[in-house]
Amino acid sequence: MDMNAAFIVLDYRKKDFHQRETIRKIPQLKIAVTPANTQVERLKIKKYFPQAQLVELASIKDFFTQANVADALLTTDKIGKAWALLDPKFGVATPQPLMFRYDLAYPVAITKGDYEFLSYLNQWIRLQKTSGAAQEQFSYWILGKTPLRQTRRWSIIRNVLHWVK
């Protein structure tokens, strides 16, 4: 899975955080970081936004519970969207050009020499990707997008009493 560096911000401020140049112009910019952010990430943020003050928080949750602690919280686009779903006042902005990108993998333990299971698992993943099922699941579970209904909902008035079509 690819994840991009992003900011959680108040929803009405998302447009202020879409371009690096726009972010650089924000006076007295405060960017919150947590122990989850590496030293390399902190150095890159200071390089991109030298005027910014980094605010250390104990956890991501503190950004949501402490009022006006910072203008933005450094995280990733996927993690940020999950947190922003919990509070509609917040949104996620992924600055362009991208600041940094993460490639994540999920290791699966198998018995040593069990190539049949490994082959099965790789084939299953390929099928999920080519059929579009993997993207649908990602959109639903990670991005929070609900699929459009293909059929109308069942209704007593329509399906039982036949008063309307």
N, C-alpha and C positions, 0 to 999 in steps of 0.2 A: 504494500500500500504506500502510495506517495502522500506525504503531508507537507504543507508549506507553512512557513512562519507567518503568523497572523496576529492581529490584536483583537481583544474583546473590548468593545467601547459601548457607550450609550448609543442606542439605535439612531438617534437623530444626528450623531456625529460620525457615522460611518463614512460619509463622503469626504470628511476631513482627513481620513486615514487611507484613502485608496491610492494615493501617489506619494512616493518618498519625498518629492520636492514640496508638496503641500504640507507634509508632516514636519519637515524642517522649518517651516515658517510659523509653526504654532509657538507662541510665546510661553515661557515657563512650563515647557512640556514635562510631564511626569509619566514615566512608564514603570508599571509594576512588574516585578519579577518574583519568582518563587524558587524554592530549592530544586524544583524540576528543571529549571533553566540552567544550562551548563555555563561554565566560565567562558567558553568560546562564544556562545550566544550573547552573553553580556558584552564581551569585547566588540562583537560585530554591531550590536545596537549602539554602543558608544561611538563606533566608527561612522555609522550611517547617520546618527542623530547626536552630534557632539554637544548640542545645547541641552539635551535631555537629562533630567535627574532620574536616576533609577531608585525606585522605592521597593525595598525588600518586604515581602509578605510571607507569612508562615505557610499559607496554602492559597489555592485559587479561590476557595470559598470566601476568604477575607475580602477579596475585591468586590464581591457582591454584597457583603454584609456591612462593610465600613464605608460610610458615605464620603464621596469625593477624595478617596485616598490617592487616586491617580487618574490621569486622562485615559490610559489604556493599560491593558494587561497583555504581556507577551505570552503567546501560546502557539498552537498550531490551528490551522483552519478546521480540521475535523474535531479536535478536542474543544475548540472554542464554540463550534456550532452546537455541540452536545450541552455545554454549559448555558449557552444563550437560549436554548429551548426551555430551560427551567425558569427564566425570567425574561418576559417579552420586552422589558426596557432596554435590553442589551442586544447587540448584534456583533457580527464578525466582519472585520475588514482585512483583506489580504493585500498589502501594499504592492504596487507595481513600480519598477521591476521587483521580482521576488527577492526577499532578503536572504533566505536559505531554505533548503528543502531536506526533508527526511525520507529515507526509504526504509520501510519497516517490513519485517518478515515474521512469520509465526512458525516456530519450529515444532515439528511433530515427532515425538519419540517413537521409534520402531525397534523391533527385535533385530539384533545384529544378523545381517544376511537375509532379512525378510524382503526380498526384492519384489515378490508378488504383491504384497500390500503397498509398497512404495510405488510400483507401477500402477496399481489400481487407483491410489490416491492422486497421482499426477494426472492420470487420464480423467478422473472425476473433476479435478480442478479445470482442466482444459475444456471439458464439456460445459461446465458452469459458465466459463468465460465466453465461449463461442455461442452459447444459446442466449446469452444476455441475462441469465438468472443471477450471475454474480453482480452485475451492475444494478439490477433491480434491488437486490438485497442491500447492497451498499447504499443506494439512494434512500431506501426505507430506514435502515437501522442507523446509518452514520449521518446522512444528510437530513433525515427527518422528512423526506418527501413521501406523501401518501399517494398510491396509485389511483388513477381515475377509475370510477366505477364503470363497468361495461354494461351492467344490467340495472334496471330500476329496482329499488327496494320493494320488498314484499309489503302488501297493504291489504287490510281487510276490506276496505271500500272497493278497491280495484280487483283483487284476486278472489274474493269470496262473494261479495254482494254484486259485483260487476256494475256499480253505479257510474263509474268513470272508466275511461280507457287508458 
